[in-house]
Every structure is written in structure tokens, then in C-alpha cells.
Amino acid sequence: MSDRQKHIPVLLPTPDRRQCEMALDELVARNVDGISLALLAYRDGHPYLFRGKELQNAGKLAAMASSMAALSGTMLREIDSDSGEMTLLQGKKGKIIIVQVPAANNLMLLAVHTTEEVNLGLLLAHTKSCVTKVAASFGAAQAGQP
């Protein structure tokens, strides 16, 4: 490989930001009791969009969510299971769900924080709906649609 080929930038697919904003807004607006924040991030740990209560450092949360998703996937592959699509963390004061966005080679993930009394079934359904809309936004951005 020549030096010139090594320095050619790689253009990653990008989602349609407006569609992603609408998907996150709808997730938070559905008012599943207990959602305090929703964060869309790149798998490398950089935040893309954030909705919810004030957060001092979205970058820190994005990096941790990315690391947890990667660790979960590695653990599942180690026991000969498929790679992870979703990670659920549960504590005494709340839950965090991290879901891979099934587009662009899992380039992005969605992290949602809730209080402890959230209805997990509703949360999973609304989160998967949001992730599906975000995944569809990759095609819209490439087709030049608004």
C-alpha cells in the first residue's frame, strides 16, 4: 500500500440528523414513565444527539455506553453466541438500556436511562421503535431526502 493510499480519508455513512432528532423527541415525548435521558452516540464513544434532563458531560456517557456495548458483544461472542444487540444495566435507582442501531455496520447506538419503576416491556418496545427510525435515517441521508 502506497503512502498516498494510506492517507485517503474514509467517509462514513451519516444519518439524517432531522430524522434522528424526531425519533429521539418521540421516544422522550411518549412519556414512558421514568425516562430521564436518551443519547444517540457513535460506537467510537462520541455523542451525536442528546435528549432529556441536563447532562454535564454527554461525551463521558457516550464513551461509557460504547464501551459497555463493546464489552457485552465480546462476552457473547466468547460463549459462542451472536454479538449483542442490547445491553441492560439495572441498579437500585434505575436502568440503562443500550441498543445497537442496525445500520451502517452498527455505527451508532442508543442509550436510555430510566428510573427504577419503569415498565421494561414498554421501554423495550419504544426503544426498538426509535432505533428502527434511526436506522432508516441512514438511507434517507444517502438518498438526499430531508
VOMI-18052 format. One record per residue (C-alpha): residue number from 1; x, y, z. Coordinates in nm, 2 decimals. Layout:
% residues N
ATOM:nr:px:py:pz
ATOM:NUM:X:Y:Z
...
This chain:
% residues 146
ATOM:nr:px:py:pz
ATOM:1:0.00:0.00:0.00
ATOM:2:0.15:0.34:-0.10
ATOM:3:0.18:0.63:0.13
ATOM:4:-0.09:0.81:-0.07
ATOM:5:-0.34:0.53:-0.03
ATOM:6:-0.28:0.53:0.35
ATOM:7:-0.39:0.89:0.38
ATOM:8:-0.72:0.88:0.19
ATOM:9:-1.00:0.97:0.43
ATOM:10:-1.27:0.72:0.47
ATOM:11:-1.62:0.87:0.45
ATOM:12:-1.85:0.71:0.70
ATOM:13:-2.22:0.69:0.63
ATOM:14:-2.42:0.96:0.81
ATOM:15:-2.78:0.95:0.93
ATOM:16:-3.03:1.22:0.86
ATOM:17:-2.99:1.44:1.17
ATOM:18:-3.35:1.57:1.15
ATOM:19:-3.50:1.22:1.14
ATOM:20:-3.28:1.12:1.43
ATOM:21:-3.39:1.43:1.63
ATOM:22:-3.76:1.34:1.56
ATOM:23:-3.70:0.98:1.67
ATOM:24:-3.54:1.08:2.00
ATOM:25:-3.80:1.35:2.06
ATOM:26:-4.08:1.09:2.00
ATOM:27:-3.91:0.85:2.24
ATOM:28:-3.89:1.10:2.52
ATOM:29:-4.24:1.25:2.44
ATOM:30:-4.41:0.91:2.46
ATOM:31:-4.35:0.98:2.83
ATOM:32:-4.28:0.62:2.92
ATOM:33:-4.27:0.69:3.29
ATOM:34:-3.92:0.72:3.41
ATOM:35:-3.72:0.81:3.10
ATOM:36:-3.47:1.07:3.22
ATOM:37:-3.24:1.08:2.91
ATOM:38:-3.18:0.93:2.57
ATOM:39:-2.84:0.96:2.40
ATOM:40:-2.75:0.86:2.04
ATOM:41:-2.38:0.81:2.00
ATOM:42:-2.13:0.67:1.76
ATOM:43:-1.98:0.33:1.85
ATOM:44:-1.64:0.50:1.90
ATOM:45:-1.78:0.69:2.20
ATOM:46:-1.86:1.03:2.05
ATOM:47:-2.21:1.17:2.13
ATOM:48:-2.44:1.26:1.83
ATOM:49:-2.77:1.37:1.99
ATOM:50:-2.90:1.40:2.34
ATOM:51:-3.25:1.45:2.49
ATOM:52:-3.36:1.46:2.85
ATOM:53:-3.26:1.62:3.17
ATOM:54:-2.95:1.84:3.18
ATOM:55:-2.63:1.64:3.15
ATOM:56:-2.29:1.79:3.22
ATOM:57:-2.09:1.55:3.01
ATOM:58:-2.27:1.37:2.73
ATOM:59:-1.93:1.27:2.59
ATOM:60:-1.85:1.07:2.91
ATOM:61:-2.18:0.89:2.90
ATOM:62:-2.14:0.82:2.52
ATOM:63:-1.79:0.67:2.58
ATOM:64:-1.91:0.45:2.87
ATOM:65:-2.22:0.33:2.67
ATOM:66:-1.99:0.25:2.37
ATOM:67:-1.76:0.05:2.60
ATOM:68:-2.04:-0.14:2.76
ATOM:69:-2.19:-0.23:2.42
ATOM:70:-1.85:-0.35:2.30
ATOM:71:-1.79:-0.55:2.62
ATOM:72:-2.13:-0.71:2.60
ATOM:73:-2.07:-0.81:2.24
ATOM:74:-1.73:-0.96:2.32
ATOM:75:-1.87:-1.16:2.61
ATOM:76:-2.15:-1.30:2.40
ATOM:77:-1.90:-1.39:2.12
ATOM:78:-1.68:-1.56:2.38
ATOM:79:-1.95:-1.80:2.47
ATOM:80:-2.04:-1.87:2.10
ATOM:81:-2.35:-1.65:2.10
ATOM:82:-2.43:-1.38:1.85
ATOM:83:-2.29:-1.04:1.91
ATOM:84:-2.50:-0.82:2.14
ATOM:85:-2.79:-0.61:2.01
ATOM:86:-2.89:-0.48:2.35
ATOM:87:-2.73:-0.44:2.70
ATOM:88:-2.94:-0.38:3.01
ATOM:89:-2.79:-0.25:3.33
ATOM:90:-3.01:-0.24:3.64
ATOM:91:-2.94:-0.07:3.96
ATOM:92:-3.14:0.02:4.27
ATOM:93:-3.22:0.37:4.14
ATOM:94:-3.27:0.30:3.77
ATOM:95:-3.19:0.12:3.45
ATOM:96:-2.98:0.19:3.14
ATOM:97:-3.06:0.02:2.81
ATOM:98:-2.80:0.03:2.53
ATOM:99:-2.92:-0.08:2.18
ATOM:100:-2.71:-0.11:1.87
ATOM:101:-2.86:0.08:1.56
ATOM:102:-2.88:-0.19:1.29
ATOM:103:-2.75:0.02:1.01
ATOM:104:-2.41:0.12:0.86
ATOM:105:-2.24:-0.17:1.03
ATOM:106:-2.37:-0.08:1.37
ATOM:107:-2.20:0.26:1.35
ATOM:108:-2.43:0.41:1.63
ATOM:109:-2.60:0.31:1.95
ATOM:110:-2.88:0.44:2.16
ATOM:111:-2.85:0.47:2.54
ATOM:112:-3.16:0.53:2.75
ATOM:113:-3.16:0.60:3.13
ATOM:114:-3.48:0.54:3.33
ATOM:115:-3.59:0.54:3.69
ATOM:116:-3.64:0.20:3.87
ATOM:117:-4.01:0.19:3.83
ATOM:118:-4.02:0.19:3.45
ATOM:119:-4.22:-0.07:3.27
ATOM:120:-3.95:-0.26:3.10
ATOM:121:-4.17:-0.40:2.82
ATOM:122:-4.29:-0.06:2.72
ATOM:123:-3.93:0.07:2.74
ATOM:124:-3.80:-0.20:2.51
ATOM:125:-4.08:-0.15:2.26
ATOM:126:-4.04:0.22:2.24
ATOM:127:-3.66:0.20:2.23
ATOM:128:-3.66:-0.06:1.95
ATOM:129:-3.91:0.17:1.75
ATOM:130:-3.67:0.46:1.80
ATOM:131:-3.37:0.25:1.69
ATOM:132:-3.56:0.14:1.38
ATOM:133:-3.63:0.50:1.28
ATOM:134:-3.27:0.60:1.33
ATOM:135:-3.15:0.31:1.12
ATOM:136:-3.39:0.42:0.84
ATOM:137:-3.25:0.77:0.86
ATOM:138:-2.92:0.64:0.71
ATOM:139:-3.09:0.56:0.38
ATOM:140:-3.27:0.89:0.38
ATOM:141:-2.95:1.09:0.43
ATOM:142:-2.78:0.90:0.14
ATOM:143:-3.08:0.95:-0.09
ATOM:144:-3.07:1.32:-0.02
ATOM:145:-3.41:1.33:0.14
ATOM:146:-3.49:1.58:0.42
